[in-house]
Amino acid sequence: MNTLHLESSPYLLQHANNPIHWKAWNKETLTLAQQQDKLIIVSIGYSTCHWCHVMEHESFENEDVADVMNTHFISIKVDREELPHLDNFYMKAVQIMTKQGGWPLNVVCLPDGKPIWGGTYFRKDAWVDSLLQLNKLYQEKKDTVLDFANQLNEGITILSQAPAAQEESRFNIDILLDTWKKSFDWEYGGYDRAPKFMMPTNLLYLQKKAALHQDQTLLDYIDLSLTRMAWGGIFDTVEGGFSRYAVDHKWHVPHFEKMLYDNAQLLSVYADGYKRTKDELYKEIIDKTINFISANWANGEGGYYSALDADSLNQHEHLEEGAYYVWTIEELKSLIKEDFDLFSEVFNINSFGHWEEGNYVLIQTQPLETIAQEYNISLELLKEKKGNWENLLNTYRSHRAKPRLDDKTLTSWNAMYISGLLDAYTATTNTKYLKLAEENYSFIQNKLWNEELGLLRTYKNDEAKIEAFLDDYAFYIQALINLFEHTGEEHYISTAKNITDYTLDHFLDHKSKFFYFSKYSSDDVITPAIETEDNVIPSSNAIMAMNLLKLGVLYEHTYYTELANNMTETMLSMIDYPSAYSHWLLVQLYIQQPMELTWVGKDSLKDNLNTRSKVISRAFVFNMDGNSSIPYLSKYVANEETVHYLCMNNACQAPSADNSKLEQYSL
């Protein structure tokens, strides 16, 4: 029987009524497969995955398919966001076998979980034929299947190992940047390809690097990217929030699902952009994104849900990708009325903005200043009209069927959002964003921390479950350090240190000096993996390296510092395509020329926040206004007059109350 109704994951619950006898991943299910000597089907996806929905409708809701799967296999459904270590493991297997990957991810395994065959989306007939052949092969040539599984597992083990330092380092940032720039789209920003992902961690590093070294060409590229992303359909100008990626090269038509992790990271990118340029468009993006998250994903307890689906019910009550977001000319004319021509000029209700079947996705292609001049109206009036149009469309759209909500709360994504909120706070000085960050911290600490188990990964219906993975720890430690840096409250940094020590005890591979993605003491059948590459989310090991550097300074803890330096040096020695290692390059900005700026005195927090209102590329910035128990700060004495201490390359200048002296340094 199908037991997914016992789960809390929205993705698993979507499959709870399938005729297939789906099970969850657990020891009992694996034991059942071994007792019955049946192959296992592991089908992995997530709630907002469009092609997962397609395969469900075509195959997993079909009685004939269910008969094959139920008769010959033990079938397991996995939410990749709940159990990312399984997704990483089986994705490596499929990539070895097929040279490609994606979701849905469907793998056939031995009864012990070792993979023997797999792929992504399959049409119904191909799926059934493959399953029947695999079952026959397993029954008739079991030894051959076992041999292949062992060979494949050896390949996965090799891919899961920590990187080894190259004897002769190939690292040269200028050469790497020259190579990197060849992949840039100099017309629309981002990368010159489709589909087109925003890759926030790439943009974060490139912007800080460009600001630090005053690389105007690179800054122009960043501004092109941020502007075109903000104008494009990938950003929902009506309500706010970014979709996961665009299917075209001009950021026009999104794959309409929205994810918390993208929006959390992009807050930091746009915050740096606003700090650097004071471009009101960037501030608009920050404010709209946070308003969208609060309106749609707040769980009522200080935390936030995970995602909105790409699919929603259309006017015929059928699930359709993008139905909630797109517009027909008739709808727009009836809503905008006499301003329709001006609206069409702003949002390209023309051949450029047309998507398909008479539907339009709103996209800008020129600044409002240009359009205001063309129509001989004031910029202020056009901005007012644009805001009114968006409110009107948002009210109208609220009566449509909303996309399906993934209402689980994930520790790592919420921790990312804390950091994004703090960057938004120092960019805009909106104290509401600091308050939201502090409330999110309280939620994680109160609901997702367990004194015996450590962090838990997911929360829903007042229940936290699943022991956390490295990304949960890394991003939460990062959030705690950021909270300390933005408030000066020492309980944040002491909590960060305690959780870091827990992470060292339970995740560190003492041989390679990198961190496993899952606890190495786990008795899971999955090969423990060390993940070091960035993707749409930065490498957890890279986040830990920066965490260790900051804690190493504050606690004068040489082990933290040496560990972070060794990890980073190893990674830099082997970088060949920099886009996959941008967060390591961000760590390298500090290591290349360590810089610490500490404000001490009555107004230290104010001066700290003023410093953070500008782009910080490499410096660690702290403040204290009284006595401190933190070793690095405890040597300072706070007085009425606030002074700053600037240290570079382990040498400190004399304290100074003259803040103008800092202007000569790039922080």
VOGU-3710 file (C-alpha; in Angstrom, 3 decimals, decimal comma):
1> mntlhlessp> 0,000/0,000/0,000  0,967/3,632/-0,491  2,173/5,031/2,847  3,058/8,595/1,791  -0,038/9,939/3,554  1,987/9,518/6,749  4,587/12,073/5,548  4,609/15,873/5,865  6,540/16,789/2,697  4,217/18,506/0,181
11> yllqhannpi> 5,982/16,652/-2,632  5,421/13,253/-1,031  1,825/14,137/-0,219  1,252/15,001/-3,897  1,900/11,293/-4,573  -0,050/9,911/-1,616  -3,044/8,959/-3,772  -1,079/7,317/-6,591  -1,959/3,645/-7,158  1,741/2,845/-6,737
21> hwkawnketl> 2,707/1,443/-3,332  5,113/4,288/-2,590  7,176/4,116/0,584  9,377/6,731/2,274  13,141/6,268/2,486  13,900/4,589/5,805  15,471/1,453/7,275  12,177/-0,413/7,269  11,714/0,072/3,532  15,261/-1,057/2,734
31> tlaqqqdkli> 14,836/-4,087/5,004  11,597/-4,974/3,202  13,374/-4,878/-0,177  16,125/-7,167/1,107  13,665/-9,596/2,666  11,703/-9,840/-0,583  14,844/-9,653/-2,750  13,257/-7,008/-4,951  14,875/-4,192/-6,865  14,149/-0,710/-5,540
41> ivsigystch> 12,863/2,223/-7,552  14,003/5,531/-6,058  12,107/8,439/-7,618  13,347/11,869/-6,542  11,796/15,273/-7,158  10,396/18,321/-5,438  7,000/19,913/-5,163  7,497/22,693/-7,726  9,102/20,469/-10,396  7,042/20,743/-13,605
51> wchvmehesf> 8,345/17,574/-15,287  7,852/15,660/-12,041  4,174/16,544/-12,335  4,119/15,469/-15,972  5,618/12,058/-15,213  3,270/11,595/-12,296  0,247/12,221/-14,504  1,486/10,037/-17,370  2,930/7,135/-15,386  2,476/7,217/-11,627
61> enedvadvmn> -1,286/7,753/-11,805  -1,633/4,909/-14,341  -2,939/1,535/-13,104  -0,927/-0,498/-15,642  2,308/1,202/-14,600  1,376/0,704/-10,960  0,825/-3,012/-11,567  4,375/-3,430/-12,910  5,959/-1,367/-10,146  3,953/-2,954/-7,340
71> thfisikvdr> 4,555/-6,511/-8,559  8,269/-6,414/-9,187  9,703/-3,505/-7,206  9,772/-1,676/-3,898  9,057/1,939/-4,832  10,422/4,865/-2,801  9,544/8,546/-3,256  12,094/11,130/-2,064  11,779/14,892/-1,646  15,234/16,092/-2,720
81> eelphldnfy> 14,901/19,166/-0,504  14,355/17,022/2,577  17,065/14,462/1,806  19,661/16,210/-0,378  22,341/13,599/0,365  20,245/10,965/-1,430  19,713/13,313/-4,343  23,465/14,027/-4,566  24,314/10,327/-4,461  21,834/9,154/-7,057
91> mkavqimtkq> 22,447/12,184/-9,273  26,127/11,193/-9,473  25,056/7,688/-10,479  22,820/8,945/-13,281  25,441/11,398/-14,497  28,014/8,589/-14,678  25,581/6,404/-16,614  23,969/8,998/-18,915  26,259/12,076/-18,823  23,308/14,235/-17,799
101> ggwplnvvcl> 20,979/14,832/-14,868  17,889/16,659/-13,700  14,494/16,082/-12,144  12,503/13,955/-11,871  15,418/11,661/-11,039  14,479/7,991/-11,377  16,904/5,263/-10,362  16,598/1,487/-10,077  18,707/-0,014/-7,302  19,649/-3,289/-5,706
111> pdgkpiwggt> 17,783/-4,196/-2,525  20,628/-2,577/-0,543  20,203/0,768/-2,353  23,141/0,560/-4,787  22,073/1,980/-8,175  22,157/-0,069/-11,387  20,191/2,072/-13,874  18,558/5,473/-14,060  17,622/8,654/-15,845  15,333/11,648/-15,564
121> yfrkdawvds> 11,923/11,964/-17,234  10,626/8,869/-19,021  7,532/8,501/-21,168  5,162/5,809/-19,924  5,958/3,078/-22,455  9,726/3,578/-22,178  9,458/3,495/-18,390  7,471/0,244/-18,282  9,649/-1,460/-20,898  12,812/-0,545/-19,008
131> llqlnklyqe> 11,434/-1,792/-15,699  10,388/-5,137/-17,149  13,790/-5,641/-18,751  15,601/-4,735/-15,543  13,526/-7,131/-13,480  14,173/-9,922/-15,991  17,904/-9,165/-15,983  18,013/-9,230/-12,192  16,208/-12,563/-12,034  18,257/-14,248/-14,755
141> kkdtvldfan> 21,721/-12,635/-14,500  21,962/-11,457/-10,921  25,755/-11,781/-10,708  26,201/-9,524/-13,727  23,916/-6,910/-12,155  25,757/-7,110/-8,832  29,127/-6,648/-10,547  27,886/-3,579/-12,413  26,419/-2,101/-9,221  29,737/-2,508/-7,398
151> qlnegitils> 31,669/-0,887/-10,258  29,214/2,001/-10,406  29,406/2,452/-6,641  33,195/2,680/-6,889  32,789/5,473/-9,429  30,373/7,340/-7,167  32,786/6,937/-4,248  35,584/8,499/-6,283  33,369/11,457/-7,240  32,339/11,871/-3,586
161> qapaaqeesr> 35,873/12,212/-2,234  37,494/15,443/-1,124  39,629/17,303/-3,660  43,397/16,917/-3,432  45,702/19,919/-3,630  47,634/20,224/-6,874  51,406/20,338/-6,440  51,666/23,235/-8,847  48,791/25,605/-8,295  47,096/26,809/-11,457
171> fnidilldtw> 45,444/29,708/-9,675  45,661/33,054/-11,441  42,612/35,207/-10,890  43,280/37,467/-13,896  43,457/34,520/-16,299  40,382/32,952/-14,694  38,427/36,203/-15,044  39,398/36,563/-18,691  38,096/33,056/-19,337  34,981/33,690/-17,266
181> kksfdweygg> 34,087/36,880/-19,130  33,914/34,958/-22,414  30,746/33,271/-21,146  29,006/36,574/-20,287  26,012/37,878/-22,212  26,933/41,507/-22,865  23,471/42,347/-24,220  21,158/41,013/-21,512  23,531/40,144/-18,669  23,949/36,774/-17,027
191> ydrapkfmmp> 25,436/33,993/-19,129  25,149/33,697/-22,884  22,909/30,656/-22,886  19,360/29,430/-22,415  17,876/28,334/-20,128  19,308/31,137/-18,065  19,943/30,864/-14,325  20,745/33,913/-12,184  23,542/32,199/-10,188  23,498/34,628/-7,224
201> tnllylqkka> 26,781/33,420/-5,717  28,569/34,274/-8,988  27,071/37,760/-9,040  27,895/38,279/-5,367  31,589/37,537/-5,889  31,957/39,358/-9,212  30,374/42,521/-7,809  32,580/42,542/-4,707  35,685/41,810/-6,775  34,845/44,556/-9,259
211> alhqdqtlld> 34,119/47,073/-6,497  37,339/46,221/-4,654  39,550/46,648/-7,725  37,421/49,323/-9,422  36,967/47,220/-12,544  34,505/49,401/-14,443  33,964/46,892/-17,254  32,960/44,238/-14,755  30,789/46,697/-12,818  29,000/47,595/-16,061
221> yidlsltrma> 28,320/43,913/-16,637  26,946/43,538/-13,103  24,639/46,524/-13,538  23,504/45,217/-16,922  22,691/41,853/-15,321  20,895/43,309/-12,300  18,878/45,728/-14,426  17,849/43,190/-17,062  16,933/40,630/-14,398  14,815/43,266/-12,651
231> wggifdtveg> 13,126/44,264/-15,921  12,625/40,755/-17,203  9,731/38,430/-16,665  11,967/36,399/-14,349  11,161/39,052/-11,722  7,465/39,334/-10,953  7,025/43,097/-11,101  3,372/42,794/-10,088  3,916/41,178/-6,694  7,659/40,714/-6,327
241> gfsryavdhk> 9,908/37,683/-6,157  12,188/35,979/-8,676  11,415/32,752/-10,490  14,044/30,012/-10,595  15,283/30,583/-14,141  14,332/31,922/-17,573  13,777/29,561/-20,480  15,093/32,165/-22,965  18,244/34,318/-23,177  16,571/37,687/-22,448
251> whvphfekml> 15,172/36,854/-18,957  11,655/37,098/-20,395  9,768/33,843/-19,854  10,499/32,217/-16,500  10,100/28,653/-15,427  7,517/30,101/-13,130  8,279/28,439/-9,807  9,653/30,682/-7,051  12,119/29,394/-4,457  13,128/30,925/-1,125
261> ydnaqllsvy> 16,831/30,183/-1,661  17,034/32,225/-4,904  15,248/35,210/-3,443  17,232/35,121/-0,195  20,560/35,190/-2,032  19,491/37,830/-4,543  18,665/40,193/-1,684  22,392/40,304/-0,876  23,313/40,871/-4,527  20,840/43,730/-4,982
271> adgykrtkde> 21,788/45,159/-1,580  25,399/45,484/-2,746  24,139/46,987/-5,987  22,095/49,610/-4,120  24,916/50,374/-1,698  27,211/50,953/-4,647  24,949/52,941/-7,000  21,883/54,132/-5,047  19,861/53,011/-8,074  16,211/53,144/-6,980
281> lykeiidkti> 15,415/50,143/-9,175  17,607/47,968/-6,946  15,873/49,211/-3,815  12,500/48,515/-5,435  13,591/44,922/-6,060  14,716/44,517/-2,431  11,478/45,889/-0,998  9,183/43,979/-3,368  11,046/40,714/-2,788  10,763/40,940/0,993
291> nfisanwang> 7,110/41,977/0,780  6,416/38,995/-1,486  8,140/36,578/0,910  6,261/37,987/3,907  2,904/37,840/2,137  3,285/34,338/0,681  5,749/32,331/2,737  5,609/33,493/6,359  4,680/30,450/8,471  3,289/32,559/11,314
301> eggyysalda> 6,038/31,533/13,732  8,951/33,599/12,435  10,036/31,135/9,751  9,262/30,855/6,051  7,944/28,252/3,650  9,977/26,957/0,739  8,432/27,579/-2,673  5,536/28,231/-5,016  4,844/25,852/-7,897  5,144/26,822/-11,563
311> dslnqhehle> 1,727/25,257/-12,228  -1,638/26,641/-11,225  -5,242/26,078/-12,278  -6,279/27,905/-15,449  -9,782/29,124/-16,280  -10,666/25,574/-17,329  -9,585/24,184/-13,946  -6,557/22,407/-15,439  -3,044/22,736/-14,058  -1,002/24,879/-16,439
321> egayyvwtie> 2,479/26,313/-16,157  2,409/30,077/-15,600  -1,394/30,396/-15,621  -1,336/32,591/-12,517  1,192/35,036/-13,953  0,412/35,701/-17,632  -1,920/38,221/-19,263  -4,016/38,558/-22,420  -4,417/41,866/-24,226  -8,156/41,801/-23,497
331> elkslikedf> -7,544/41,499/-19,756  -4,990/44,294/-19,767  -7,143/46,657/-21,815  -10,092/46,139/-19,475  -7,914/46,864/-16,438  -5,573/49,615/-17,633  -8,166/51,406/-19,828  -6,992/54,780/-21,202  -3,379/54,176/-20,130  -3,068/50,970/-22,151
341> dlfsevfnin> -0,783/52,452/-24,846  1,591/53,839/-22,218  1,427/50,583/-20,254  2,233/48,654/-23,437  5,293/50,809/-24,016  6,565/50,183/-20,480  5,887/46,429/-20,407  6,170/45,510/-24,115  2,677/44,322/-24,878  3,902/43,667/-28,396
351> sfghweegny> 5,770/40,972/-30,333  8,760/41,277/-27,972  6,650/40,628/-24,863  4,395/37,955/-26,374  4,966/34,462/-24,974  2,557/31,977/-26,575  -1,134/31,465/-27,384  -1,988/35,144/-26,909  -0,379/35,329/-23,461  2,066/38,039/-22,440
361> vliqtqplet> 4,736/38,104/-19,758  5,528/41,652/-18,607  9,064/42,772/-19,473  10,770/46,161/-19,610  13,430/47,009/-22,175  14,151/50,675/-21,484  14,399/53,001/-18,482  11,311/54,835/-17,318  13,172/58,122/-17,899  13,298/57,403/-21,650
371> iaqeynisle> 9,602/56,556/-21,846  8,634/59,624/-19,778  10,492/61,873/-22,215  8,928/60,156/-25,227  5,411/60,610/-23,829  6,167/64,113/-22,503  5,186/63,344/-18,930  7,166/63,683/-15,727  9,186/60,764/-14,444  7,414/61,067/-11,090
381> llkekkgnwe> 4,015/60,700/-12,761  5,147/57,656/-14,753  6,504/56,000/-11,606  3,196/56,690/-9,872  1,252/55,217/-12,757  3,475/52,132/-12,862  2,919/51,537/-9,156  -0,842/51,950/-9,566  -0,896/49,536/-12,517  0,987/46,911/-10,568
391> nllntyrshr> -1,362/47,246/-7,590  -4,353/46,970/-9,911  -2,990/43,838/-11,596  -2,044/42,310/-8,269  -5,565/42,806/-6,914  -7,060/41,287/-10,061  -4,622/38,374/-10,039  -5,366/37,597/-6,391  -8,728/36,226/-7,527  -7,047/33,604/-9,716
401> akprlddktl> -6,155/30,184/-8,349  -2,772/30,574/-6,688  0,149/28,270/-7,461  0,565/25,343/-5,098  2,562/26,103/-1,972  5,416/24,015/-0,589  4,730/24,693/3,068  7,679/22,957/4,685  10,219/25,211/6,385  13,874/24,356/5,732
411> tswnamyisg> 16,648/25,405/8,089  19,268/26,185/5,437  16,983/28,290/3,248  15,685/30,226/6,249  19,253/30,869/7,413  20,094/32,215/3,939  17,124/34,532/4,258  18,426/35,894/7,572  21,657/36,913/5,838  19,741/38,428/2,917
421> lldaytattn> 17,534/40,425/5,280  20,562/41,793/7,119  22,182/42,940/3,885  18,872/44,534/2,885  18,761/46,266/6,300  22,153/47,943/5,902  21,404/48,884/2,278  18,028/50,499/2,972  18,267/51,296/6,752  14,791/49,738/7,089
431> tkylklaeen> 14,766/48,399/10,670  11,813/46,158/9,804  14,250/43,908/7,956  16,457/43,549/11,027  13,397/42,625/13,077  12,389/39,950/10,547  15,914/38,512/10,670  15,864/38,360/14,460  12,438/36,683/14,467  13,674/34,107/11,960
441> ysfiqnklwn> 16,672/33,375/14,192  14,356/32,852/17,178  12,255/30,440/15,156  15,244/28,318/14,111  16,791/28,315/17,562  13,539/27,471/19,329  11,993/25,050/16,835  14,869/23,457/14,922  17,659/23,077/17,477  17,699/19,901/19,550
451> eelgllrtyk> 20,242/19,510/22,367  20,733/15,814/21,598  20,454/15,721/17,804  21,744/19,183/16,908  19,960/21,037/14,142  16,947/19,497/12,433  16,351/20,165/8,760  12,643/20,591/8,186  9,602/21,849/10,083  5,870/21,553/9,481
461> ndeakieafl> 2,751/21,273/11,626  4,704/22,012/14,819  7,073/19,109/14,174  10,774/19,324/13,338  12,406/16,246/11,818  15,347/14,844/9,832  18,825/15,437/11,212  20,329/18,443/9,483  22,986/18,369/6,781  26,094/20,462/6,351
471> ddyafyiqal> 24,277/23,187/4,424  21,890/23,687/7,355  24,793/24,091/9,766  26,933/26,204/7,449  24,227/28,725/6,541  22,911/28,938/10,098  26,391/29,598/11,481  26,820/32,233/8,765  23,496/33,818/9,780  24,503/33,872/13,454
481> inlfehtgee> 27,831/35,535/12,633  26,008/38,085/10,471  23,565/38,824/13,290  26,491/39,481/15,621  28,176/41,701/13,037  24,985/43,741/12,528  23,952/44,076/16,187  27,032/43,571/18,387  25,022/41,154/20,559  27,492/38,521/21,736
491> hyistaknit> 25,037/35,675/22,320  24,855/35,284/18,534  28,584/34,727/18,137  28,872/32,410/21,131  26,041/30,305/19,674  27,826/30,314/16,319  31,008/29,030/17,949  29,184/26,274/19,837  27,424/25,071/16,703  30,684/25,243/14,752
501> dytldhfldh> 32,344/22,987/17,310  29,408/20,585/16,991  29,859/20,632/13,213  33,583/19,895/13,563  32,780/16,936/15,797  30,157/15,401/13,523  30,973/16,384/9,923  34,727/16,929/9,553  36,759/14,355/7,638  39,993/14,490/9,648
511> kskffyfsky> 41,994/13,051/6,766  41,065/15,524/4,034  40,180/18,410/6,383  36,932/19,013/4,499  33,391/18,513/5,758  31,096/15,664/4,765  27,657/16,734/3,583  26,004/14,391/6,081  27,131/13,253/9,505  29,980/10,792/9,083
521> ssddvitpai> 28,714/8,721/12,019  25,486/8,042/10,128  24,707/4,387/9,377  22,998/5,339/6,100  23,775/3,090/3,134  24,694/6,107/1,036  28,382/6,836/0,445  29,310/9,934/2,458  30,163/12,788/0,097  32,258/15,939/0,288
531> etednvipss> 30,705/18,623/-1,887  32,904/21,602/-2,818  31,388/23,110/-5,972  28,954/26,018/-6,060  25,730/25,681/-7,965  22,600/27,776/-7,562  23,455/27,505/-3,855  27,062/28,046/-2,701  29,200/25,144/-1,545  28,609/24,392/2,134
541> naimamnllk> 32,349/23,818/2,558  33,067/27,295/1,166  30,532/28,833/3,564  32,196/26,938/6,424  35,619/28,240/5,354  34,440/31,842/5,709  32,705/31,042/8,990  35,927/29,528/10,354  37,983/32,545/9,266  35,712/34,978/11,121
551> lgvlyehtyy> 35,479/32,805/14,222  39,246/32,242/14,070  39,794/35,991/14,274  37,235/36,663/17,000  38,245/33,732/19,199  41,941/33,881/18,241  41,578/30,204/17,427  44,440/29,134/15,155  42,889/25,731/14,383  39,841/27,416/12,818
561> telannmtet> 42,073/29,728/10,792  44,451/27,025/9,606  41,603/24,729/8,642  39,937/27,453/6,570  43,211/28,429/4,921  44,045/24,818/4,033  40,595/24,196/2,580  40,785/27,344/0,467  44,352/26,777/-0,727  43,438/23,269/-1,834
571> mlsmidypsa> 40,457/24,540/-3,801  42,329/27,442/-5,399  45,066/25,080/-6,571  42,616/23,164/-8,755  40,164/25,759/-10,093  39,731/25,585/-13,845  36,197/26,945/-14,384  35,695/29,731/-11,806  31,894/29,937/-11,966  31,717/26,692/-9,953
581> yshwllvqly> 33,970/28,058/-7,203  32,943/31,699/-6,804  32,342/31,422/-3,075  35,861/30,064/-2,595  37,047/33,115/-4,526  35,039/35,270/-2,120  36,935/33,662/0,772  40,172/34,319/-1,112  39,481/38,074/-1,186  40,020/38,126/2,574
591> iqqpmeltwv> 42,878/35,623/2,665  44,787/37,531/-0,010  44,937/40,616/2,219  43,368/40,066/5,645  41,721/43,201/6,996  39,783/43,730/10,232  38,055/46,969/11,182  36,783/47,265/14,751  34,731/50,155/16,072  35,041/50,701/19,815
601> gkdslkdnln> 33,045/53,112/21,949  29,646/54,546/22,594  28,684/55,022/18,914  30,421/51,898/17,671  27,270/50,201/16,381  26,206/53,311/14,472  29,639/53,589/12,848  29,620/49,861/12,116  26,248/50,099/10,349  27,401/53,190/8,454
611> trskvisraf> 30,401/51,189/7,230  28,061/48,405/6,139  25,972/50,849/4,117  28,762/50,567/1,548  29,998/47,448/-0,256  32,323/45,360/1,911  34,462/43,124/-0,256  37,027/41,596/2,074  37,143/43,295/5,488  35,773/41,803/8,684
621> vfnmdgnssi> 33,922/44,587/10,523  33,080/44,372/14,236  32,029/46,726/17,006  31,873/46,848/20,809  30,495/49,475/23,160  31,417/47,883/26,499  33,371/45,023/27,999  33,580/41,883/25,878  34,188/38,207/26,615  35,316/37,571/23,031
631> pylskyvane> 39,134/37,261/22,974  39,738/39,516/19,956  37,532/42,286/21,389  38,357/41,875/25,073  41,655/43,772/24,725  39,856/46,945/23,685  38,515/49,507/26,163  35,351/51,354/25,227  35,144/55,052/26,079  32,757/57,882/25,341
641> etvhylcmnn> 34,692/58,749/22,209  34,345/56,124/19,506  37,541/55,085/17,740  38,354/52,556/15,090  41,127/49,992/14,958  42,271/48,902/11,499  44,418/45,801/11,137  45,880/44,541/7,859  48,040/41,483/7,281  48,256/40,851/11,037
651> acqapsadns> 49,546/44,359/11,772  47,368/47,002/13,433  47,420/50,765/13,109  47,031/53,116/16,058  43,400/53,732/17,084  41,865/56,781/15,488  38,730/58,859/15,863  39,285/60,379/12,431  36,985/58,364/10,180  38,170/60,186/7,068
661> kleqysl> 41,390/58,172/7,251  39,420/55,072/6,258  38,501/56,570/2,890  41,907/55,644/1,452  41,218/51,941/2,002  38,980/49,622/0,010  37,144/47,478/2,532
//
